[in-house]
Amino acid sequence: MYARRRRGYFLMMGGCIVLFVSAWSFVRLWSMPAAIAMCVVAMVIPPVAAMVANRRGPEDRWWDDPSGDPQSDEWWDELDGKKRR
């Protein structure tokens, strides 16, 4: 799960760099509006890549990890319906 998110992040950021560099290296020679559009797309990619990298899957545990306090954990388990009274 972590490798998949990390791979997605690096692919998106690599695409961002390719778009930006190619826009100002050679695309601008043929079409300035296309180069600007490529930079706008490259500008949107980093926040999306950060959301992809920080997304939690259904198999990730973080909200229901035990806190270490048995009484508190028992209370939360009862509220979540994990244990019967």
C-alpha positions as CSV (number, residue, x, y, z in Angstrom):
1,M,0.0,0.0,0.0
2,Y,2.8,2.5,0.8
3,A,4.8,1.5,-2.3
4,R,1.8,2.0,-4.5
5,R,1.2,5.5,-3.1
6,R,4.9,6.4,-3.3
7,R,5.1,5.2,-6.9
8,G,2.0,7.3,-7.8
9,Y,3.5,10.3,-6.1
10,F,6.8,10.0,-7.9
11,L,5.2,9.4,-11.3
12,M,3.0,12.4,-10.9
13,M,5.9,14.6,-9.8
14,G,8.1,13.3,-12.6
15,G,5.3,14.2,-15.1
16,C,5.2,17.6,-13.6
17,I,8.9,18.1,-14.1
18,V,8.7,16.8,-17.7
19,L,5.8,19.1,-18.5
20,F,7.5,22.2,-17.1
21,V,10.9,21.5,-18.7
22,S,9.6,20.5,-22.1
23,A,7.2,23.5,-22.1
24,W,10.0,26.0,-21.8
25,S,12.7,24.0,-23.6
26,F,11.0,23.4,-27.0
27,V,7.2,23.7,-26.9
28,R,7.5,27.5,-26.5
29,L,9.3,27.7,-29.9
30,W,6.2,26.5,-31.6
31,S,3.3,27.7,-29.4
32,M,3.5,30.0,-26.4
33,P,-0.1,29.4,-25.4
34,A,0.6,25.6,-25.4
35,A,3.7,26.1,-23.2
36,I,1.7,28.3,-20.8
37,A,-1.1,25.6,-20.7
38,M,1.5,22.9,-19.9
39,C,2.8,25.0,-17.1
40,V,-0.7,25.5,-15.7
41,V,-1.2,21.7,-15.7
42,A,2.2,21.3,-14.1
43,M,1.2,23.7,-11.4
44,V,-1.9,21.7,-10.5
45,I,-0.1,18.3,-10.3
46,P,1.9,18.8,-7.0
47,P,-1.1,19.3,-4.7
48,V,-2.9,16.4,-6.3
49,A,0.3,14.3,-5.9
50,A,0.4,15.2,-2.2
51,M,-3.2,14.1,-1.8
52,V,-2.4,10.8,-3.5
53,A,0.6,10.2,-1.3
54,N,-1.2,11.0,1.9
55,R,-4.4,9.1,1.1
56,R,-5.3,6.4,3.6
57,G,-6.7,3.1,2.3
58,P,-9.4,1.0,4.0
59,E,-6.7,-1.4,5.2
60,D,-4.7,1.4,6.9
61,R,-5.3,1.7,10.7
62,W,-4.9,5.0,12.4
63,W,-8.2,6.1,14.0
64,D,-8.9,2.8,15.8
65,D,-5.4,2.0,17.1
66,P,-5.3,1.2,20.8
67,S,-4.3,4.2,22.9
68,G,-2.7,2.1,25.7
69,D,-5.3,3.0,28.3
70,P,-7.4,-0.2,28.7
71,Q,-10.5,1.6,30.1
72,S,-10.5,4.1,27.3
73,D,-10.0,1.4,24.6
74,E,-12.8,-0.6,26.1
75,W,-15.1,2.4,26.1
76,W,-14.3,3.3,22.4
77,D,-14.7,-0.4,21.4
78,E,-18.1,-0.4,23.1
79,L,-19.1,2.8,21.2
80,D,-17.9,1.4,17.9
81,G,-19.9,-1.8,18.5
82,K,-16.8,-4.0,18.6
83,K,-17.6,-5.5,22.0
84,R,-20.9,-6.4,23.7
85,R,-21.8,-4.9,27.0
